[in-house]
Amino acid sequence: MSAPETDDRSGPSARSGNTFVGDAWVNFKRWNLKAVRNPFVLVVSLVQPIIFLVLFTEVFGNVAGGAVNQGLPGINYETYLVPAIAIQVALAAAITSGVGLVNDIENGMFEKVLVTPMSRTAVFVGKTAAEVFRIAVQIAIILGLGVLLGADIVTGVAGAVGIIAVGILFSLWFVAFSNAVAIITRDQESTIISANLLQFPLLFLSSAFLPLEALPGWIQTFARVNPVTYGVDAARSLMVDRDVMTVIDVAWFGGTLDGVAPGVAVLVGLDLALGAVAVALLSRASSSDVK
């Protein structure tokens, strides 16, 4: 008689002595070590936003700056653009999450993880925590470069920390999406194409580079349901210390937080929904799925 199967690894295994925190920590360390050994992916995900930051400020700064000043007097284009580039960093870095999972699937590591007594939810949490840590570092680099180029973080260090937090919150839903695509397709090219197919439309059909009122009507319509708009507006409110939320008009706090709270609420909802999908797919995965 064959041994009973243990498909449910959503909680700690009492027989193995594993804990959820311990399993998450093991995976956090593993994915960070993997990133250090292959820094090329990290560099690529950071270089593209840096190019956007430099080119947009140098090439389009004068033209776009006029549109920005109509809605936000006294704000230069560098200050307006940096929060958008911070969100772009989060988006680009999140794409690599699914690629890393596909790599694990292709080299057999994912199958080995599945047959261990580790909590599958902890596996996903530890992996995500490692990626969030790297995203935070990358956003901090962008903020520092932005200041060097002339951007002004009106809210100071507290505002910079808040922008990093918003970027992390934004990244979580796309991390979950790219991992879900990786589990479904189990193919690197498909995962990269699917994620990149969304990246640029999400960025350009939003308030990232220009105020909504300066964009065509159909783009404004799409931007109102675009997660990038909520992330950028929340980060930008922290950057300029005023309510610049262009989609949801609230007056709960009477200040900057009126522009931050709606964006954060929308992003939390997205994170929970897509995170649940990714964890469910991971929990249902079996060795036969990845052979």
C-alpha positions as CSV (number, residue, x, y, z in Angstrom):
1,M,0.0,0.0,0.0
2,S,1.4,3.4,-1.0
3,A,2.2,6.1,1.5
4,P,-0.6,8.7,2.0
5,E,-0.1,11.8,0.0
6,T,0.5,15.1,1.7
7,D,-0.8,17.6,-0.8
8,D,-1.8,20.2,1.8
9,R,1.3,22.2,2.7
10,S,-0.4,25.4,3.4
11,G,0.6,25.2,7.1
12,P,3.6,24.2,9.2
13,S,4.5,20.5,9.3
14,A,4.5,19.3,12.9
15,R,6.4,16.1,12.0
16,S,9.2,18.0,10.3
17,G,9.4,20.8,12.8
18,N,9.0,23.5,10.1
19,T,7.4,26.8,10.9
20,F,5.8,29.3,8.6
21,V,8.3,32.0,9.5
22,G,11.3,29.6,9.2
23,D,10.1,28.5,5.7
24,A,9.6,32.1,4.6
25,W,13.1,33.1,5.9
26,V,14.8,30.2,4.1
27,N,13.2,31.2,0.8
28,F,13.9,34.9,1.5
29,K,17.6,34.1,1.8
30,R,17.6,31.7,-1.2
31,W,16.1,34.3,-3.6
32,N,18.4,37.0,-2.5
33,L,21.5,34.8,-2.9
34,K,20.2,33.9,-6.4
35,A,19.9,37.6,-7.3
36,V,23.4,38.3,-6.1
37,R,24.8,35.5,-8.2
38,N,23.0,36.8,-11.3
39,P,22.9,40.6,-11.0
40,F,22.3,41.1,-14.7
41,V,18.5,40.9,-14.3
42,L,18.6,43.4,-11.5
43,V,20.7,45.8,-13.5
44,V,18.4,45.5,-16.6
45,S,15.3,46.2,-14.5
46,L,16.9,49.4,-13.1
47,V,18.7,50.7,-16.2
48,Q,15.5,51.1,-18.3
49,P,13.8,53.4,-15.7
50,I,17.0,55.4,-15.3
51,I,17.1,55.9,-19.1
52,F,13.4,57.0,-19.0
53,L,14.2,59.4,-16.2
54,V,17.1,61.1,-17.9
55,L,15.6,61.1,-21.4
56,F,12.2,62.4,-20.4
57,T,13.6,65.2,-18.3
58,E,16.1,66.3,-20.9
59,V,14.1,65.8,-24.1
60,F,10.5,66.4,-23.0
61,G,11.1,68.5,-19.9
62,N,10.4,71.9,-21.4
63,V,7.2,70.8,-23.3
64,A,5.8,68.6,-20.6
65,G,6.8,71.1,-17.9
66,G,4.3,73.6,-19.3
67,A,1.4,71.1,-19.0
68,V,2.5,70.3,-15.5
69,N,2.7,73.9,-14.4
70,Q,-0.9,74.5,-15.5
71,G,-2.2,72.0,-13.0
72,L,0.6,72.1,-10.4
73,P,2.1,75.6,-10.4
74,G,5.7,75.8,-9.1
75,I,6.4,72.1,-9.7
76,N,9.2,71.3,-12.1
77,Y,9.0,68.3,-14.4
78,E,11.8,66.4,-12.6
79,T,9.7,66.5,-9.4
80,Y,6.6,65.5,-11.3
81,L,8.3,62.6,-13.1
82,V,10.3,60.9,-10.3
83,P,7.2,59.3,-8.6
84,A,6.3,57.8,-12.0
85,I,9.7,56.4,-12.5
86,A,9.6,54.9,-9.0
87,I,6.4,53.1,-10.0
88,Q,8.1,52.0,-13.3
89,V,10.9,50.5,-11.3
90,A,8.4,48.5,-9.2
91,L,6.7,47.4,-12.4
92,A,9.9,46.4,-14.2
93,A,11.4,44.6,-11.2
94,A,8.1,42.7,-10.6
95,I,8.3,41.2,-14.1
96,T,11.6,39.4,-13.1
97,S,9.7,37.6,-10.3
98,G,7.9,35.3,-12.7
99,V,11.0,34.8,-14.8
100,G,12.8,33.6,-11.7
101,L,10.1,31.1,-10.9
102,V,10.1,29.8,-14.5
103,N,13.9,29.3,-14.1
104,D,13.3,27.3,-11.0
105,I,10.7,25.2,-12.9
106,E,13.0,24.6,-15.8
107,N,16.0,23.5,-13.7
108,G,14.0,21.3,-11.4
109,M,14.3,23.3,-8.2
110,F,10.5,24.1,-8.1
111,E,9.7,20.4,-8.2
112,K,12.2,19.8,-5.3
113,V,10.5,22.5,-3.3
114,L,7.1,21.0,-3.9
115,V,8.0,17.7,-2.3
116,T,9.5,19.2,0.8
117,P,7.3,19.8,3.9
118,M,7.6,23.6,3.6
119,S,4.5,25.6,3.5
120,R,3.7,26.6,0.0
121,T,2.3,29.9,1.1
122,A,5.6,30.6,3.0
123,V,7.5,29.7,-0.1
124,F,5.6,32.5,-2.0
125,V,5.9,34.9,0.9
126,G,9.6,34.4,1.3
127,K,10.2,34.8,-2.5
128,T,8.0,37.9,-2.6
129,A,9.8,39.5,0.5
130,A,13.2,39.1,-1.2
131,E,11.8,40.8,-4.3
132,V,10.2,43.6,-2.3
133,F,13.6,44.2,-0.5
134,R,15.3,44.6,-3.9
135,I,12.5,46.8,-5.2
136,A,12.9,49.1,-2.2
137,V,16.6,49.5,-2.8
138,Q,16.0,50.3,-6.5
139,I,13.4,52.9,-5.8
140,A,15.7,54.5,-3.3
141,I,18.4,54.7,-6.0
142,I,15.9,56.4,-8.4
143,L,14.9,58.9,-5.7
144,G,18.5,59.8,-5.1
145,L,19.2,60.2,-8.8
146,G,16.1,62.3,-9.2
147,V,17.2,64.7,-6.5
148,L,20.6,65.0,-8.3
149,L,18.7,65.9,-11.5
150,G,16.7,68.6,-9.8
151,A,13.7,66.9,-8.3
152,D,12.5,68.1,-4.9
153,I,11.0,65.7,-2.4
154,V,9.0,68.4,-0.5
155,T,8.1,66.0,2.3
156,G,11.8,65.1,2.9
157,V,13.0,61.8,4.2
158,A,9.6,60.8,5.5
159,G,8.1,61.4,2.1
160,A,10.9,59.4,0.4
161,V,10.1,56.4,2.8
162,G,6.4,56.8,1.9
163,I,7.1,56.8,-1.8
164,I,9.2,53.6,-1.4
165,A,6.3,52.1,0.6
166,V,3.8,53.0,-2.1
167,G,6.1,51.5,-4.8
168,I,6.4,48.3,-2.8
169,L,2.6,48.1,-2.4
170,F,2.2,48.7,-6.1
171,S,4.7,46.0,-7.0
172,L,2.9,43.3,-5.0
173,W,0.0,42.8,-7.4
174,F,2.3,42.6,-10.4
175,V,4.6,40.2,-8.6
176,A,1.6,38.0,-8.0
177,F,0.5,38.4,-11.6
178,S,3.9,37.4,-13.1
179,N,4.2,34.4,-10.8
180,A,0.7,33.3,-11.7
181,V,1.6,33.5,-15.4
182,A,4.8,31.6,-14.7
183,I,2.9,28.8,-13.0
184,I,0.3,28.6,-15.8
185,T,2.7,28.8,-18.8
186,R,5.9,27.3,-17.3
187,D,7.7,29.1,-20.0
188,Q,10.2,32.0,-19.8
189,E,9.4,33.6,-23.1
190,S,5.6,33.5,-22.5
191,T,6.0,35.0,-19.0
192,I,8.3,37.8,-20.3
193,I,6.0,38.6,-23.2
194,S,2.8,38.6,-21.1
195,A,4.3,40.9,-18.5
196,N,6.0,43.3,-21.0
197,L,2.8,43.4,-23.1
198,L,1.2,45.1,-20.1
199,Q,4.0,47.2,-18.9
200,F,4.2,50.0,-21.4
201,P,0.4,50.4,-22.0
202,L,-0.1,50.6,-18.3
203,L,2.6,53.3,-18.0
204,F,1.6,55.5,-21.0
205,L,-2.1,55.2,-20.5
206,S,-2.0,56.7,-17.1
207,S,-1.1,60.0,-15.3
208,A,2.6,58.9,-15.1
209,F,4.1,61.3,-17.6
210,L,1.5,63.9,-18.1
211,P,-1.5,65.2,-16.2
212,L,-4.8,63.5,-17.2
213,E,-6.4,66.7,-18.4
214,A,-3.6,67.0,-21.0
215,L,-4.3,63.6,-22.4
216,P,-7.0,62.5,-25.0
217,G,-10.4,61.5,-23.6
218,W,-10.1,57.8,-24.3
219,I,-6.8,57.7,-22.5
220,Q,-8.3,59.5,-19.5
221,T,-11.1,56.8,-19.5
222,F,-8.6,54.0,-19.4
223,A,-6.4,55.8,-16.9
224,R,-9.2,55.9,-14.4
225,V,-9.2,52.1,-14.1
226,N,-5.4,51.8,-14.5
227,P,-3.5,50.7,-11.3
228,V,-0.5,52.8,-12.4
229,T,-2.6,56.0,-12.0
230,Y,-3.4,55.1,-8.4
231,G,0.2,54.2,-7.6
232,V,1.7,57.3,-9.3
233,D,-0.8,59.7,-7.9
234,A,-0.3,58.4,-4.3
235,A,3.5,58.6,-4.7
236,R,3.3,62.0,-6.3
237,S,1.1,63.4,-3.5
238,L,3.9,62.4,-1.1
239,M,6.5,63.9,-3.4
240,V,4.9,67.4,-3.6
241,D,3.0,67.4,-0.3
242,R,-0.4,68.0,-1.7
243,D,-3.4,66.1,-2.9
244,V,-2.9,65.3,-6.6
245,M,-5.1,62.3,-6.9
246,T,-6.8,62.7,-10.3
247,V,-9.2,59.7,-10.1
248,I,-10.9,59.7,-6.7
249,D,-11.8,62.9,-5.0
250,V,-12.0,62.5,-1.2
251,A,-11.6,64.9,1.7
252,W,-11.1,62.6,4.6
253,F,-7.9,64.2,6.0
254,G,-7.9,67.6,4.4
255,G,-4.4,67.4,3.0
256,T,-1.7,65.2,1.4
257,L,-3.3,62.0,2.7
258,D,-6.4,62.7,0.6
259,G,-4.2,61.9,-2.4
260,V,-2.5,58.9,-0.8
261,A,-5.3,57.0,0.9
262,P,-7.5,56.3,-2.2
263,G,-4.5,55.0,-4.1
264,V,-3.3,52.8,-1.2
265,A,-6.8,51.4,-0.7
266,V,-7.1,50.4,-4.4
267,L,-3.6,48.9,-4.4
268,V,-4.3,46.9,-1.2
269,G,-7.4,45.4,-2.9
270,L,-5.5,44.4,-6.0
271,D,-2.7,42.9,-3.9
272,L,-5.1,40.8,-1.9
273,A,-7.0,39.6,-5.0
274,L,-4.0,38.7,-7.2
275,G,-2.0,37.5,-4.3
276,A,-4.8,35.0,-3.4
277,V,-4.8,33.8,-7.0
278,A,-1.0,33.3,-7.1
279,V,-1.0,31.4,-3.8
280,A,-3.9,29.3,-4.9
281,L,-2.1,28.3,-8.1
282,L,1.1,27.6,-6.1
283,S,-0.8,25.5,-3.6
284,R,-2.5,23.4,-6.3
285,A,0.8,22.8,-8.1
286,S,2.1,19.3,-8.0
287,S,5.2,17.5,-9.2
288,S,3.4,16.2,-12.2
289,D,2.5,19.7,-13.2
290,V,6.1,20.7,-13.6
291,K,7.7,17.6,-15.1
